[in-house]
Amino acid sequence: MKLVSIVVPMYNEAPVIDNYFRTMREVLGDASAKKGVRFEIIAVNDGSGDGTLDKLRQWQKEINCLSVLSLSRNFGQEPAVFAGLERARGDAAIVMDCDLQDPPEMILPMIEKWEKGYDVVNCRRVSRKSDTRFKRDTAGLYYAILNKLSHKVKYPHNVNNFRLVSRRVLDLILAMPEKQKFYRGLVAYCGFKSYDLEIERKQRAEGESKYNFKAMVRLAVDGIASTSTKPLSWALGFGIFFLGLGALSSIALLVLYLLGIGLNYTLFGILSGLSFFTGILLVFLGIVGIYLGKAFEEIKGRPFAIEEAFYPAKERQEGESR
């Protein structure tokens, strides 16, 4: 029987835990009966201080497949996710929140798509009605910027960590040597055959979201920084612009002077010179940024390409068999 690992990071989620596990017990029982798969749940207590760990230990007495990983302090959602994935033994893994905004009933459709050959099954929100207007607008802008900067890596809009990945994708993600890992970024980087399921994300069952504005900004910055080095080269573009502006303004001042048009040439000359020398500084800063970006990519140590399959020529197969 195939095994599916479900990783659930938790931080001060005591009010919602009972509701979550009652729902999961029913959903997983139904999925196991229909698809003949086994499940393991890995709950990651991310340094909670509200009794979350005690609740999890109580539920272990009722759910045999529940493992509890308790971190020494609060490390944040992404580190908690990867700590749980490191413990996953399944043929596929699903990351989800415990507040029931990620609908557990989508686990069965995800497994069905995985069994049809998809290595990544995303759950894409079709609506963000439950979010504030500000969050909806900034989310759309964020994904647009992320895809613009990421070159050939494409990120599906309105898809968070709630997705299924096959074992080979999970092994690739865990093998990436970088320490500051961005889950949805690494899943997109790996590629492979993917499918988007549409979902309606619900309101939190109980409690309050731990993801405040500061945390969202930090996640957005980490996502862009781990995905692209393009911002490092922006100084070069600005430098060329100011360099050109300074040169053009200097030529314009010279022409006006020769034509005898009265201006405060000292003031405009100073502004023109500042623009020109600012451009020179930004150009060199941009060049440094390009080399820094190259060093950053080398330090991450990601593979230059990932093979999905290899189909050798017939003569090669015969030679290797000999």
N, C-alpha and C positions, 0 to 999 in steps of 0.2 A: 504494500500500500504506500502511495506517495505521502510525503509529509510536508505540510505547509506551516511555516513559522510566522507568527503574528507578533510584531514588536510594538509595544505600547509605552512611550515615554510618559512619565507622570511627575508632576510637581504640584504639591498641595492640592490633590484631587480627591481627598477623602469624601466630600459630599456626593460625588457622582459614581464612586467605585461600585457600590452595590447595584445600582441601576445598570451600569455597564456590563458587569459580569452576568447578571440575570439575563440580559439581552443576548450576550455572546454565547452563553450556554445553550440557549434555544437555537440561535442561528447556526452555530457550529455543529450542533447535533443534527440539524436538518441537512446541512451541506455534507456531512460525513455519510449520512444514510443515502443521499442521492448520488454522490460522486465516488464513494468508497475511498476517501482520503482521510488521513490522520492530521491532527492539528497539535501544535504546541504554542502556548502563549508565553511570551517573555515580557513581563512587566518591569520597567526600569524606573525605580524610585530615584528621582534626580534631586536628592538632598532635601526632601520634603520635611516640614516641621509641624504638620497638622494631623498626624496619625495615619497618613497614607500607608506607611510601611506596615503598621499593625493591621490595617484593613486587608492588605494584600496577603499577609501571613494567615489571616483567618480564612480567606477565600481559597488558599492552597489546600485546606482540609476538605473542600467541597469539589474543587476542580483538579483532577489528577495531572492534567497536562500543563498546569500553570507553574512557571518558574519565575522567581522574583530576584532581580538583580538590583541591589541597593548601592548607590554611589556614595562616596565619602562626604560629598558636599554637592551644592548646586553647580553644575557645569554648564547648563543650557541645553536647549532642545536638540541641536545637531549632535553634540557629543553624546548625549543620552541615546539618541537613535543609533549611532554607530557602535556604542557599547553593547546595545541589545543585538544588533546585527552580527557582531563578533561571536555571540553565543548561539546564533541561529543554526540549527542542524538540518533545516528543511530543504526539499527539492525546489522550493520557491519561498519567497518571503514577502510579507505585507507589513507596511508601516502605517499605523493609524493613531489618531488621538482617542482618548477615553471619554471625551465629553459627549459622544454620540452625534457630533456634527458630521463626522465621517460615517455614513450609514452602514452598519454591519451587514445589512441584507445584500450589499454589493459584493461581498466576499465570494458568494457562489458564482455570479456572472464573471468575476475576474478569473476564477479557477477554470471556468468553461473556456474562456478565451486562451488562457495559458495552455490548456490541453489541446487546443487547435494549432498550437505552434508559435504563439506570440511570446516573446521573451520579456516584454514590458507591457503591462496593462495599466493605463492611466485612468484615473477618475477625474473627469473634467467637469467643473461646475458650469451649468447652463445659465445660472442666474446668481447674482450677488445681492438679491433683494434684502437679505438679512444684514448686510453690511451698511455702514454709513455712506453717504454720498462721497465724502472725502476718501474713504478707503477704496471705494469702487474706482474712482478716478485715478488715484495713485497706483492701484494695482495694474490697471490697464497701461498706464505710462511706464511702470516698471518693466513689464514684460516686453513692451515695445523697445525700450532702451536695451534690455538684456539681449534680445534677438539682434538688434542692430550692432551691438558690440561683439557678439560671440562668433562672428564670421560664419563658419560652416556648421556650428552646433546650433540646433534649433530647439527652443524651449516651448512646449505647448502652453497656451494661455490658460489661466485659471486652473492650473493643476498644482496641488501642493504635494506633501509627502505621501498622501494616501494613494498607493499604487502597489501593484504586484510586480516583482522582478524574479526571473528564473535564477536557478543556482549559478549558472555560468556568468550572468550579469552581476550577481551578488559577489561572487569570487573576484571578479575584475575590480569591482568597487572597493572591496576590502584590501585588495593587493596594491591599490594606489598608495605610494609612499608618503604623500603629503599629510600633514597633521591637521591643518585647518580644512576639514572636509565639508563640502556642501552637497547634501544628498541628491536633491533634484538636479543639481548641475552635473554631478558625476553620472547619474542615470542617463541624462541626455547625451553626455560626452561618449558613453559606451556605444550608443546607437542601437543596432539590432531591430528586429521586427517588433513594432509596437501597435497598440490599439487603444483608442480613447473611448471609454464608456462615459456617458453623460449622467450626471447626478444632480440632485437638488440637495445642497448642503443645509442641514437643519439648524435650528437654534440650539444653544447649549442646553443639555438636559437639566443641569443644576450648576450652581457655583458661578464664578466669574472667570473670564479669560485672563490668563497670566501674560498674554502677549500685548504689552502696551506699545505706545508709539515709539519709544526708544528702542525696544526690542525689534520692532518691525524695520526701523531704519538700519539697525545693526545687521539684521539678516540680509537686507537689500544690498548694503555696502559689501558685506562678505561675499554675497552671490556674484556681484559684478567683479570684485577683485579676484576671486578664484576662477573666474571664467575668461576674463579678457585683460590684455595688457594695453589695449588701445588708449585708455586715458593717459598713459605715460607719454604718448607721442602727441597729445593735443598741444603741448607747449610749442612743438615745432610748427604746427599750423598757425597758432597765434603769432609766433615769432615772424614767420614769413609775411603775415598780414601787416604787422606793425613795421616791419622792415620796408615793405613796399609803400606803406602809408608815409613813412618818414622820407623815403626817397622821392616820392611824387610831390609831397609838400615842399621839399627843398627845391625841386625843379620849378614848381609853381611860384615860389617866392623869388627865385632868380629871374623868372620871366617878368613878373610884376615889377621888380626893381628896375630891370632894363627898360620897361615901358614907362617908368617914371610915375607909377601909381603910388600914391601916398598910403603907407601902412606903418604900423608899429613893428618894424622888421625885427627888432631885438626880441620882443615877446614871441612872435611867431617863429623866429629862428630857434629860440630855446625849446618851444613845443615840438618843432620839427626834429631837433636833435635828440630830444628825449624819446620821441617815438622811434627814431632810427636805432638808437643804442638799446632801447628796450627790446626791439625786434632782434637785435644781435644776441642779446642775453637769452631770450626765449628760444632762439634757434639752437644755441648750444645746449640749453637745458633740455630741449626736445631730443637732441641727439643722445644726450646722456640717458634720457628716458627710454629710448629705443634699445640701447644696450642693457639697461637695467631690466627691461621687459624680457629680453633674451635670457638673461641670467635667472630671472624668476621662473621662466618655463623650464630651464635646465634643473633648477632646484626641486621643482615639483616632481620631476622624474617620471612623468606619465609616458606610456608607450607611444611611439610615433604613429602607430596604426594598430588596429585590432582586427584579427582575422575572425570571420564568422564561420567559414568553411574552406577547405582546400580540396579540389578535385584534380588529382594528378593525371598526366597524360598516360595512355596505355603502355607506351614503351617504358615509361618511368616505373609504373607499377610492376612490370615484368622484371626490370632490372633490380628493383628493391627485393622482389620475391626470391631472386637468385642469391 
